[in-house]
Amino acid sequence: MIDGVKIIPLKQIADERGKVMQMLKATDPHFVRFGEIYFSCAWPGTIKAWHLHKSMTLNNAVIVGRAKLVLYDGRPQSPTRGQVQEIFLGEDNYVLVQIPPGITNGYKAYGDRMVVLANCATEPHDPNEIVHIDPFTSDIPYRWELRHG
């Protein structure tokens, strides 16, 4: 596991009418602050990567569909520098993944319907705060192809 990344199981309260999916409360011990919430949507097979936030902490949860979230630690002083972490999240693994600044991240939608990934970020979007990296760069030791076996 990459240093500073947290995976928190989330609660769903279901009954015959539907369900409530909890995500993040100001009283949670892992809550940092509120900047904005947005929803990233992707069709199956779509790759949305790579992104690196300089100062923002991300709080990601998939509320519809399934996604493979991939993290890469390129932080120079990190004890887990160079490590890659895959996290499969969505309807069958409803968790919050908290990603600290400096961790390169992205996701691939899989399954049979659009993914809706919620992000409760600690800062409002600022185009100068984010670094976009090609999903197929050779600088990150990861391949997005489906692996069998």
C-alpha positions as CSV (number, residue, x, y, z in Angstrom):
1,M,0.0,0.0,0.0
2,I,1.2,3.5,-0.9
3,D,2.2,5.6,2.1
4,G,-0.6,8.1,3.0
5,V,-3.3,6.4,1.0
6,K,-6.4,5.4,3.0
7,I,-9.1,2.9,2.1
8,I,-12.2,3.3,4.2
9,P,-15.2,0.9,4.0
10,L,-18.4,2.9,3.5
11,K,-21.9,2.2,4.8
12,Q,-24.9,1.6,2.7
13,I,-28.4,1.7,4.2
14,A,-30.8,-0.3,2.1
15,D,-34.5,-1.1,2.2
16,E,-37.2,-1.9,-0.2
17,R,-37.3,1.8,-1.5
18,G,-33.6,1.9,-2.4
19,K,-30.6,2.9,-0.4
20,V,-28.5,5.7,1.1
21,M,-24.8,5.6,0.3
22,Q,-22.7,7.4,2.8
23,M,-19.4,8.9,1.6
24,L,-17.8,11.5,3.8
25,K,-18.8,13.5,6.9
26,A,-17.0,16.5,8.6
27,T,-17.0,14.4,11.8
28,D,-15.0,11.5,10.1
29,P,-11.5,11.1,11.5
30,H,-10.1,11.1,7.9
31,F,-11.9,14.3,6.9
32,V,-9.5,17.1,6.0
33,R,-11.6,20.0,4.6
34,F,-14.2,20.6,1.8
35,G,-13.2,22.3,-1.5
36,E,-15.7,20.9,-4.0
37,I,-17.4,17.7,-5.0
38,Y,-17.7,16.5,-8.6
39,F,-18.6,13.4,-10.5
40,S,-16.3,11.8,-13.1
41,C,-18.3,9.6,-15.5
42,A,-16.8,7.1,-17.9
43,W,-18.1,4.4,-20.3
44,P,-16.7,0.8,-19.9
45,G,-13.2,0.5,-21.2
46,T,-12.5,4.2,-20.8
47,I,-9.2,5.2,-19.2
48,K,-9.1,8.5,-17.3
49,A,-5.4,9.0,-16.4
50,W,-2.9,10.2,-15.3
51,H,-3.5,13.1,-12.9
52,L,-1.3,14.5,-10.2
53,H,-2.5,17.1,-7.7
54,K,0.1,19.3,-6.2
55,S,-1.8,20.3,-3.0
56,M,-5.3,18.7,-3.2
57,T,-6.3,15.6,-1.3
58,L,-8.9,13.5,-3.2
59,N,-11.7,11.4,-1.6
60,N,-12.9,9.0,-4.3
61,A,-15.9,6.6,-4.2
62,V,-17.6,4.9,-7.1
63,I,-21.4,5.1,-6.6
64,V,-22.4,3.5,-9.9
65,G,-20.5,0.8,-11.9
66,R,-17.0,-0.5,-11.3
67,A,-13.6,1.1,-11.7
68,K,-10.0,0.1,-11.3
69,L,-8.3,3.0,-9.6
70,V,-4.5,3.0,-10.0
71,L,-2.1,5.0,-7.9
72,Y,1.6,5.6,-8.5
73,D,3.9,7.1,-5.9
74,G,6.5,9.3,-7.6
75,R,7.1,11.5,-4.5
76,P,10.9,11.9,-4.1
77,Q,10.9,11.5,-0.2
78,S,8.2,8.9,0.1
79,P,9.1,5.5,1.7
80,T,6.9,3.9,-1.1
81,R,8.4,5.8,-4.0
82,G,8.0,3.9,-7.2
83,Q,5.2,1.7,-6.0
84,V,2.0,1.1,-7.9
85,Q,-1.3,0.2,-6.2
86,E,-4.5,-1.1,-7.9
87,I,-7.8,-0.7,-6.1
88,F,-11.0,-2.2,-7.5
89,L,-14.0,-0.2,-6.3
90,G,-17.6,0.2,-7.0
91,E,-20.9,-1.4,-6.3
92,D,-19.3,-4.7,-5.1
93,N,-16.6,-2.9,-3.1
94,Y,-18.1,0.4,-1.8
95,V,-15.1,2.2,-0.2
96,L,-13.7,5.7,0.0
97,V,-10.1,6.0,-1.3
98,Q,-8.3,9.0,0.1
99,I,-5.4,10.1,-2.1
100,P,-2.9,12.6,-0.7
101,P,-1.2,15.3,-2.9
102,G,1.7,14.1,-5.0
103,I,0.2,10.7,-5.9
104,T,-0.3,10.1,-9.6
105,N,-3.7,8.5,-10.1
106,G,-6.2,7.5,-12.8
107,Y,-8.9,4.9,-13.3
108,K,-10.3,2.5,-15.9
109,A,-14.0,1.9,-16.1
110,Y,-15.0,-1.8,-16.5
111,G,-18.2,-3.8,-16.4
112,D,-21.3,-3.2,-18.4
113,R,-22.4,0.4,-17.6
114,M,-21.1,3.9,-17.1
115,V,-19.0,4.5,-14.0
116,V,-19.9,7.4,-11.8
117,L,-16.9,8.3,-9.5
118,A,-17.5,10.9,-6.9
119,N,-14.6,13.0,-5.7
120,C,-14.9,15.2,-2.6
121,A,-11.8,17.2,-3.0
122,T,-10.2,19.4,-0.4
123,E,-9.8,22.4,-2.8
124,P,-11.9,23.8,-5.6
125,H,-10.6,23.0,-9.1
126,D,-7.6,25.0,-10.2
127,P,-6.0,24.2,-13.6
128,N,-2.6,25.3,-12.2
129,E,-2.8,22.8,-9.4
130,I,-3.2,19.7,-11.5
131,V,-0.7,18.0,-13.8
132,H,-2.0,15.8,-16.7
133,I,0.1,12.9,-17.9
134,D,-0.4,10.6,-20.9
135,P,-2.1,7.4,-19.8
136,F,0.5,5.4,-21.7
137,T,3.7,7.2,-20.6
138,S,6.7,5.0,-20.1
139,D,7.6,7.0,-16.9
140,I,5.0,5.1,-14.9
141,P,5.5,1.3,-14.7
142,Y,1.9,0.4,-15.4
143,R,-0.1,-1.1,-18.4
144,W,-3.8,-0.6,-18.6
145,E,-4.5,-3.7,-20.7
146,L,-6.7,-6.5,-19.4
147,R,-4.6,-9.2,-17.8
148,H,-5.7,-12.9,-17.9
149,G,-4.6,-15.2,-15.2
